[in-house]
């Protein structure tokens, strides 16, 4: 290897994965020998998975150790060193990267130290991390589990909290809980949630989970009232706890008032532009209307779930996709289309965007052929996002030759990656590599 390729000049991970999935190990080796780190890393893992000795992987990765890829290669390389029995060399290699706070290096070094019985060194890593806000201190904290050193870990965490460092309450509570000190764990999380200013959602969810495991009555008290101090997330967990106990009506009773409150809030204060609201899909799924609808649907009360989401979608159109998914999953496509039309008519005069939400609902339900067919017939299919989405669906789920025909004239940016994937699916891996490497004049420096 003359020189390692930069990330810009090498093959993207998505293309490398697809080459591996289609069995092109010979091309991966050729590109690795020519300095492509992503190919070398993938090939090393494939060789180990099929039983080749660690030395084979080390040989592939060794040329990249002293290059700009060093921070990436160190974890795998050190792992193969340890597998080959050279644990000391692995730890020497990991140490500088662990000291800088690279999460993979911290975890691998910590595990090697534990295997050698060097718990003091792991605690030293924790002490170092507590003075560095970028250090992944959750890793050494978890590595101390079962070592009989919890009192020392608790003292270290508490001293930093007392000194004013924020964000350690959840870690402290975890260590207290695993030691059976439940009241102290609850107090640690509660104190953090009562602090002035925005609370940490992860702490609220942690407290709710802890109470669900050990004191459901206290969880019910935590979930009651307004949303201050994370009570909303307590309500979510209480509903799940009721469901786990088979008390479905009680779970519905927890979520229904909150779902109605979300709708009233949006009606009173207005809505963001749909183009922004629709991007909140993952967050929207944690809103009470979706949680309530999912609960009802899981227990066969689909009509009630549909009513909840239809009512919510008019006030909050980002709920439209979950509604369509629910209806499509139950083969009620006409109702789903009617829901889209209702939102268009009553709320958002953006039929293109809403048509695409319909397409995404079909995709989420695995109805790729129908999504492709409808995009082909879409009046906007020749340009813009609709064209890009059709190309992506054809690349992954449709005839690859059709995707290639769509993408071949446009070889810039993401389209170039899609073209490479389609070519690999069509059995034209060499052309895919060439397409990935092609640089239009607008991208050349």
C-alpha positions in Angstrom: 0.0 0.0 0.0 1.5 3.3 -1.1 -0.8 5.6 1.0 -4.1 5.4 2.8 -7.0 7.0 1.0 -8.9 9.8 2.8 -12.5 9.4 3.7 -13.3 11.6 0.7 -11.4 9.3 -1.7 -12.4 6.0 -0.3 -15.6 4.0 -0.7 -18.5 5.0 1.5 -19.5 2.5 4.2 -22.9 1.8 2.6 -21.2 0.7 -0.6 -18.6 -1.3 1.2 -21.4 -3.1 3.2 -23.3 -3.9 0.0 -20.1 -5.3 -1.7 -19.7 -7.6 1.3 -23.3 -8.7 1.3 -23.0 -9.7 -2.4 -19.8 -11.6 -1.7 -17.2 -9.4 -3.4 -14.4 -10.2 -1.1 -11.9 -10.1 -3.9 -12.8 -6.4 -4.6 -12.7 -5.6 -0.9 -9.2 -7.0 -0.7 -8.0 -5.1 -3.9 -9.4 -1.8 -2.6 -7.9 -2.5 0.9 -4.5 -3.1 -0.6 -4.9 0.2 -2.5 -5.4 2.1 0.8 -9.1 2.0 1.4 -9.6 1.7 5.1 -13.3 0.9 5.1 -12.7 -2.1 2.8 -9.8 -3.3 5.0 -11.9 -3.0 8.2 -14.9 -4.9 6.6 -12.7 -7.6 5.2 -10.9 -8.1 8.5 -14.2 -8.6 10.3 -15.4 -11.0 7.6 -12.2 -13.1 7.8 -12.5 -13.4 11.6 -16.2 -14.3 11.3 -15.3 -17.2 9.0 -12.6 -18.5 11.4 -9.4 -17.0 10.0 -6.8 -16.3 12.7 -6.4 -12.8 14.2 -3.1 -12.5 12.3 -5.0 -12.3 9.0 -6.9 -9.3 10.3 -3.8 -7.7 11.8 -2.1 -8.0 8.5 -4.9 -6.1 6.7 -5.1 -3.3 9.3 -1.4 -2.8 10.1 -0.7 -0.4 7.2 -3.4 2.0 8.6 -2.1 2.2 12.2 0.2 5.3 11.6 -2.2 7.1 9.2 -5.1 9.5 9.6 -7.2 6.5 10.3 -5.4 5.7 13.5 -8.3 6.7 15.8 -10.6 4.4 13.9 -8.3 1.4 13.5 -7.0 1.3 17.1 -10.0 -0.4 18.6 -10.2 -3.3 16.1 -6.5 -3.7 15.9 -6.1 -3.8 19.7 -8.9 -6.3 19.8 -7.2 -8.6 17.4 -3.9 -8.2 19.3 -5.7 -9.3 22.5 -7.3 -12.3 20.7 -3.8 -13.3 19.5 -2.6 -13.2 23.1 -0.6 -10.0 23.0 -2.7 -8.2 25.7 0.1 -5.9 26.9 0.7 -4.6 23.4 -3.1 -4.0 23.0 -3.3 -2.0 26.2 -0.2 0.1 25.2 -1.9 0.9 21.9 -5.2 1.7 23.5 -4.0 3.9 26.4 -3.4 7.2 24.6 -6.8 7.0 22.9 -8.5 6.1 26.1 -6.9 9.0 27.8 -8.3 11.3 25.2 -11.8 9.9 25.9 -12.5 7.8 22.7 -15.4 5.7 23.9 -14.4 2.4 22.1 -10.8 2.7 23.4 -12.1 3.4 26.9 -14.3 0.4 26.9 -11.8 -2.0 25.4 -9.0 -0.9 27.7 -11.3 -1.1 30.7 -12.4 -4.6 29.9 -8.8 -5.8 29.4 -7.9 -4.3 32.8 -10.8 -6.0 34.5 -9.7 -9.3 32.9 -6.3 -8.8 34.5 -7.8 -8.0 37.9 -6.7 -4.4 37.7 -9.8 -2.8 39.2 -7.7 0.1 40.7 -6.8 1.1 37.2 -10.4 1.2 36.1 -11.2 3.5 39.1 -8.3 5.7 38.0 -10.0 5.9 34.6 -13.2 7.0 36.3 -11.3 9.7 38.4 -9.7 11.0 35.2 -13.1 11.1 33.4 -14.8 13.0 36.2 -12.6 16.0 35.5 -13.1 15.9 31.7 -16.7 16.7 30.6 -16.1 15.0 27.2 -15.0 11.6 28.8 -17.5 8.7 28.6 -17.6 8.1 32.3 -20.6 5.8 32.0 -18.2 3.2 30.6 -15.9 2.8 33.6 -18.9 3.1 36.0 -20.5 0.1 34.3 -17.3 -1.8 34.2 -17.1 -1.6 38.0 -20.3 -3.6 38.3 -19.7 -6.7 40.5 -16.2 -5.7 41.6 -17.2 -4.8 45.2 -16.1 -1.2 44.7 -19.5 0.5 44.5 -18.9 2.5 47.7 -15.8 4.1 46.1 -17.7 4.8 42.9 -20.6 6.4 44.8 -18.2 8.6 46.7 -16.4 9.7 43.5 -19.7 10.6 41.8 -21.2 12.4 44.8 -18.1 14.5 45.3 -18.3 15.8 41.7 -22.1 16.4 42.0 -21.4 18.4 45.2 -18.8 20.3 43.4 -21.4 21.4 40.9 -21.1 19.1 38.0 -24.4 18.4 36.4 -25.6 15.2 34.7 -24.2 12.6 37.0 -27.4 11.9 39.0 -28.5 9.0 36.7 -25.2 7.3 36.9 -25.1 7.7 40.7 -28.7 6.3 40.9 -27.7 3.2 38.9 -24.8 2.4 41.2 -27.0 3.0 44.3 -29.8 0.7 42.9 -27.4 -2.1 42.0 -26.2 -2.0 45.6 -29.8 -2.1 47.0 -29.8 1.5 48.2 -33.2 2.3 46.6 -34.2 5.3 48.7 -30.9 7.0 48.0 -31.2 6.2 44.3 -34.7 7.8 44.2 -33.5 10.8 46.1 -30.5 11.3 43.7 -32.8 11.4 40.7 -35.5 13.5 42.4 -33.0 16.1 43.5 -31.8 16.5 39.9 -35.3 16.8 38.5 -36.2 19.5 41.1 -33.3 21.7 40.2 -34.2 25.0 38.6 -34.1 25.1 34.8 -34.9 22.4 32.2 -34.8 18.9 33.6 -33.0 16.0 32.0 -35.5 13.7 30.2 -33.3 10.7 30.6 -33.3 11.3 34.4 -37.1 11.5 34.4 -37.4 8.2 32.5 -34.8 6.6 34.8 -36.7 7.6 37.9 -39.9 6.3 36.4 -38.3 2.9 35.5 -36.8 2.6 39.0 -40.2 3.3 40.6 -41.9 0.8 38.3 -39.5 -1.9 39.4 -39.6 -1.2 43.1 -42.5 1.0 44.1 -45.4 1.3 41.7 -47.5 3.3 44.2 -44.8 5.9 44.2 -44.7 5.9 40.4 -48.5 6.7 40.4 -47.8 9.6 42.7 -44.9 10.8 40.5 -47.1 10.6 37.4 -49.9 12.7 38.9 -50.3 16.4 38.3 -48.7 18.7 35.7 -45.6 18.1 33.6 -43.0 19.7 35.9 -40.1 17.6 37.1 -40.6 15.0 34.4 -44.1 13.8 35.5 -45.1 13.3 31.9 -42.6 10.5 31.5 -43.8 9.1 34.8 -47.2 8.9 33.3 -45.9 7.1 30.2 -44.1 4.5 32.4 -47.2 4.1 34.6 -49.3 3.3 31.6 -46.8 0.7 30.5 -46.8 -0.8 34.0 -50.6 -1.1 34.1 -50.4 -2.8 30.7 -47.8 -5.2 32.0 -50.2 -6.1 34.8 -53.1 -6.6 32.3 -54.9 -3.5 33.5 -55.6 -2.0 30.1 -58.4 0.3 31.1 -56.2 1.8 33.8 -53.4 2.4 31.3 -55.9 4.1 28.9 -57.1 6.3 31.8 -53.6 7.5 32.4 -52.9 8.5 28.8 -56.3 9.7 27.5 -56.4 13.0 29.5 -52.9 13.8 28.4 -53.7 13.0 24.7 -56.6 15.4 24.9 -54.3 18.0 26.5 -51.8 17.8 23.6 -54.6 18.4 21.1 -55.9 21.4 23.1 -52.4 22.9 23.3 -51.9 22.8 19.6 -55.4 24.2 18.9 -54.7 27.1 21.3 -51.2 28.0 20.3 -51.1 27.2 16.6 -48.9 24.8 14.7 -45.5 24.8 13.1 -45.3 24.6 9.3 -46.0 21.1 8.3 -42.7 20.7 6.5 -41.1 21.2 9.9 -43.7 19.2 11.9 -43.4 16.2 9.7 -39.7 15.9 10.5 -40.5 15.2 14.1 -41.7 11.7 13.4 -39.6 9.9 16.0 -40.5 12.5 18.7 -44.2 12.5 17.7 -44.3 8.7 18.3 -43.6 9.5 22.0 -46.5 12.0 22.2 -49.5 10.9 24.1 -51.9 10.5 21.2 -49.5 8.0 19.5 -48.8 6.2 22.8 -52.5 5.9 23.5 -53.3 4.7 20.0 -50.5 2.2 20.1 -51.8 0.9 23.4 -55.3 0.5 22.1 -54.2 -1.1 18.8 -52.1 -3.7 20.7 -55.2 -4.9 22.5 -57.5 -5.1 19.5 -59.2 -1.7 20.0 -58.3 -0.5 16.6 -61.3 1.7 16.0 -60.6 3.6 19.2 -57.0 4.0 18.2 -58.0 5.4 14.8 -60.4 7.9 16.4 -57.6 9.1 18.7 -55.2 9.7 15.8 -57.7 11.2 13.4 -58.7 13.7 16.0 -55.1 14.5 16.8 -54.0 14.7 13.1 -56.2 17.7 12.5 -54.6 19.6 15.3 -51.1 18.1 14.8 -50.6 16.9 11.2 -47.3 15.2 12.0 -49.5 12.5 13.5 -50.8 11.8 10.0 -48.1 9.2 9.2 -48.8 7.0 12.3 -52.5 7.2 11.5 -51.9 6.0 7.9 -49.6 3.2 9.1 -52.2 2.0 11.6 -54.9 1.9 8.9 -52.7 0.3 6.2 -51.6 -2.4 8.7 -55.2 -3.3 9.1 -55.9 -3.2 5.3 -58.1 0.0 5.6 -56.4 1.9 2.8 -59.5 3.8 1.7 -59.8 5.3 5.3 -56.1 6.1 5.2 -56.5 8.0 2.0 -59.5 9.8 3.4 -57.5 10.8 6.4 -54.8 12.4 4.1 -57.6 14.3 2.2 -59.1 15.5 5.5 -55.8 17.0 6.7 -55.2 18.6 3.3 -58.7 20.1 3.3 -58.8 21.3 6.9 -55.2 22.2 7.8 -52.4 22.2 5.3 -52.6 23.3 1.6 -49.5 21.3 0.7 -50.8 18.2 -1.2 -47.3 17.3 -2.4 -45.9 17.0 1.0 -48.9 15.0 2.3 -48.8 12.7 -0.7 -45.2 11.9 0.2 -46.2 11.3 3.8 -48.6 8.7 2.4 -45.7 7.1 0.5 -43.6 7.0 3.7 -46.5 5.2 5.5 -46.6 2.6 2.7 -42.8 2.1 3.0 -43.0 1.8 6.8 -45.6 -1.0 6.3 -43.3 -2.8 3.8 -45.5 -2.1 0.8 -42.6 -1.2 -1.4 -44.2 -2.2 -4.7 -47.3 -0.1 -4.0 -45.1 2.9 -3.0 -43.0 2.6 -6.1 -46.1 2.3 -8.3 -47.7 5.4 -6.8 -44.5 7.4 -7.0 -44.2 6.5 -10.7 -47.7 7.9 -11.2 -47.2 11.0 -9.1 -47.4 14.2 -11.0 -44.2 15.4 -9.3 -42.3 12.2 -10.0 -40.1 13.8 -12.6 -38.4 16.2 -10.2 -37.6 17.2 -6.7 -38.1 15.0 -3.6 -40.6 12.7 -5.3 -38.0 11.7 -7.9 -35.3 11.2 -5.4 -37.5 9.0 -3.2 -38.5 6.9 -6.2 -34.9 6.4 -7.1 -34.0 5.4 -3.6 -36.9 2.9 -3.4 -36.0 1.4 -6.8 -32.4 1.1 -5.7 -33.3 -0.9 -2.6 -36.6 -2.7 -3.5 -37.3 -2.3 -7.2 -35.7 -3.4 -10.5 -32.1 -2.2 -10.3 -32.0 -1.5 -14.0 -34.8 1.0 -13.7 -32.9 2.7 -10.9 -29.8 2.8 -13.0 -31.6 4.4 -15.9 -33.0 7.1 -13.6 -29.7 7.8 -11.8 -27.1 7.5 -14.5 -27.4 11.0 -15.9 -27.1 12.5 -12.4 -23.9 11.4 -10.6 -23.6 14.0 -7.9 -23.9 13.7 -4.2 -26.3 11.1 -2.8 -27.5 10.1 -6.3 -24.0 8.7 -6.9 -24.3 6.5 -3.8 -27.7 5.3 -5.0 -26.3 4.5 -8.4 -23.5 2.5 -7.0 -25.9 0.4 -4.8 -28.2 -0.2 -7.9 -25.2 -1.3 -9.9 -24.1 -3.7 -7.2 -27.6 -5.2 -7.1 -27.5 -5.6 -10.9 -24.2 -7.5 -10.7 -22.0 -4.7 -12.0 -19.8 -4.2 -8.9 -16.8 -2.8 -10.9 -19.0 -0.1 -12.4 -20.3 0.7 -9.0 -16.8 1.4 -7.7 -16.1 3.5 -10.7 -19.3 5.5 -10.2 -18.5 6.1 -6.6 -15.1 7.4 -7.4 -16.3 9.7 -10.3 -16.1 13.4 -9.4 -18.2 15.9 -11.4 -16.5 19.2 -12.1 -18.6 20.9 -9.5 -17.1 18.6 -6.8 -13.5 18.7 -7.9 -11.1 20.9 -6.0 
